[in-house]
Amino acid sequence: MNNLTQTMSSRGSQRTLGRLAIAGAVLALAGCAQLQSVPAGTPIAEVEKQFGKPTTICTNNDGTKRMIWSEQPMGQYAYGSFVSKEGNVVAMKQLLTDEHFAMLAQGKWTDQQVTCEFGPPANTDGVAKGHEIVWAYRYKQSGVWNSLMYVYMGADGKQVTHFHPGPDPWYLGGGDARR
């Protein structure tokens, strides 16, 4: 094969890979939109049949449940709903947003409450000043920026002390090699 043929073949492969990546992204987004659009009143059995088992299930004192379908550690979305005692979805919504994380500023949050509200973090590798445990949730800050929401737990890892967003090293080029 001469250089021109090799270059054209390489370009064709790049176009094909590019098209496949776009198609994959569209399908992934369509899947997310479908989960987010599950109507209130849908039996949880139907949701699980279509989207699989939730990654997090928390049972409340009143017999209702909180169920979360999370894309963590690699994805930037998590969808959750309360489920009635009768087993029906109350309201499905995207959980990893600036607006939703803002609720951490209200009251005191335990590690269990954070898990039941947002699902599992992408990682808990961080240790901050004062030996605080840092949970990181991968998300789209302002719906656009590839970010992590850092949630700091006390040294015992049991209660939120503060939180803030920051850039996701994965998208900074040569970022976090631990992925």
Summary of the structure (lengths in Angstrom):
residues: 179
radius of gyration: 19.9
end to end distance: 38.4
largest distance: 72.3
contacts: 473
relative contact order: 0.11
helix: 36%
strand: 31%
